C-alpha cells in the first residue's frame, strides 16, 4: 500500500535549501538518520498528483516532459506577504494562469517552486 508521496528537490546548495524550507517555509522535519550532515526530511502536508500533457502551451511554446513542485495555498497574497517577511523572494507573480493565481518562489540553491491558489477542484483532502 502506498503511504505517501516523497518529492525530491535537487540543490546545488542543499544546506541553504534545507534551511529555507525549515526557517522560511516553517516545515517540520526529521533527521533522515543517514549520518550525513543536516539531512532533513520535511513534512509538507497533504498531497495530490496531477498529470499534465506535454505539447503546445497557450503561448505556443512546447512543454517538454518534466516534474514541477507546487504548494497550494488558500490566500496567495497573504501567504506571499508572510513568506516575504521571513526572507522569501519571488521571481514572478501573482499571475492569473486560469486554473489559479500563481507565484514562483526562489529556493536558494535550487529551482523555483510554484505557490498557487487554485480555482479547480482539489484532491488533497480526500
Secondary structure, 3 states (H helix, E strand, C coil): CCCCCCCCCCCCCHHHHHHHHHHHCCCCEEECCCCCCCCEEECCCCCCCCCCCCEECCCCCEECCCCCCEEECCCHHHHHHHHHHCCCCEEEEEEECCCEEEEEECCCCCCCEEEEEECCCCCCCC
